Amino acid sequence: MGRPKSGDVSATQKMQETFWQLLAAKPYDQITVSDITRTSGLNRSAFYYHYANIPELADDAIAALYAKTAVSTFIARIIHSPTDATAEEGYIRFISDQDYLASARKVILIAGPHSTPGLVRQLKDFIIEVWLRILMIDPKTLDDAQRVTLEFAVSGILGIFGWAPSAGNPRDIAPLIRQSHIPETIAQLVNSLK
């Protein structure tokens, strides 16, 4: 077998994309190695060469998602509520970006009905980490009231993400969020930690 061409998708990328495809279709705890290999077109040897099990693949796929700039940018925007027309136009351009939409769909899958409490906790921790980094707050300095505030804020955001699969598309949620007071409320809660 020859080396992959520079434009070819690697085996790990194929398996990660297959993981997201399957998570959209069925619960995480029902995804099997056979599902991954059958859907990706790779064999079991390729799977086990890269991963010991499905949780290891999931961790790798989620880590690749979190490494994308679009995800961190989206999380940062949550606590910077747009209030003027220029900021609103920027928000609309942002949610029209294809990389953002692909990433947002994956975040929604983690928060959605096919996920597990462990994956949701991982997402919550990531969001909190991003917010604290933006606010330049050391997590070790938080008191119990601040931790509860963060947990409440992140649970509110994930509630929206968890609802998103029934809305069908991240773009479908944008008008609802803009018309509600949710972004301002979350931004106020998180920014109150300063």
Rosetta blueprint (number, residue, H / E / L):
1 M L
2 G L
3 R L
4 P L
5 K L
6 S L
7 G L
8 D L
9 V L
10 S L
11 A H
12 T H
13 Q H
14 K H
15 M H
16 Q H
17 E H
18 T H
19 F H
20 W H
21 Q H
22 L H
23 L H
24 A H
25 A H
26 K L
27 P L
28 Y H
29 D H
30 Q H
31 I L
32 T L
33 V H
34 S H
35 D H
36 I H
37 T H
38 R H
39 T H
40 S H
41 G L
42 L L
43 N L
44 R H
45 S H
46 A H
47 F H
48 Y H
49 Y H
50 H H
51 Y L
52 A L
53 N L
54 I H
55 P H
56 E H
57 L H
58 A H
59 D H
60 D H
61 A H
62 I H
63 A H
64 A H
65 L H
66 Y H
67 A L
68 K L
69 T H
70 A H
71 V H
72 S H
73 T H
74 F H
75 I H
76 A H
77 R H
78 I H
79 I L
80 H L
81 S L
82 P L
83 T L
84 D L
85 A H
86 T H
87 A H
88 E H
89 E H
90 G H
91 Y H
92 I H
93 R H
94 F H
95 I H
96 S H
97 D L
98 Q H
99 D H
100 Y H
101 L H
102 A H
103 S H
104 A H
105 R H
106 K H
107 V H
108 I H
109 L H
110 I H
111 A H
112 G L
113 P L
114 H L
115 S L
116 T L
117 P H
118 G H
119 L H
120 V H
121 R H
122 Q H
123 L H
124 K H
125 D H
126 F H
127 I H
128 I H
129 E H
130 V H
131 W H
132 L H
133 R H
134 I H
135 L H
136 M L
137 I L
138 D L
139 P H
140 K H
141 T H
142 L L
143 D L
144 D H
145 A H
146 Q H
147 R H
148 V H
149 T H
150 L H
151 E H
152 F H
153 A H
154 V H
155 S H
156 G H
157 I H
158 L H
159 G H
160 I H
161 F H
162 G H
163 W H
164 A H
165 P H
166 S H
167 A H
168 G L
169 N L
170 P H
171 R H
172 D H
173 I H
174 A H
175 P H
176 L H
177 I H
178 R H
179 Q H
180 S L
181 H L
182 I H
183 P H
184 E H
185 T H
186 I H
187 A H
188 Q H
189 L H
190 V H
191 N H
192 S L
193 L L
194 K L
